Amino acid sequence: MVYGTSVDPQFRPATALWVAAGQPIRAGGSSVTAGADTTIVVASKALGVSDDRGRAMALAIAASANRR
């Protein structure tokens, strides 16, 4: 997994997460494998959350999206 910065649709700062297919995603004590290349962007500035919270949200979304 790679965390970084991105922008939301209104070009405000956002938190991004990229996971390559086949890589493990560990969140909340469980682990899933990414079934496809996964990109999650959380509009942290618009939501009024910190970068740390944005990363946690992106990780939870990626794990949920890849559960089968």
Beta strands, then each sheet from edge to edge (+ up, - down):
strand 1: 2-7
strand 2: 13-19
strand 3: 24-27
strand 4: 30-33
strand 5: 38-42
sheet 1: 1+ 2- 5+
sheet 2: 3+ 4-
end
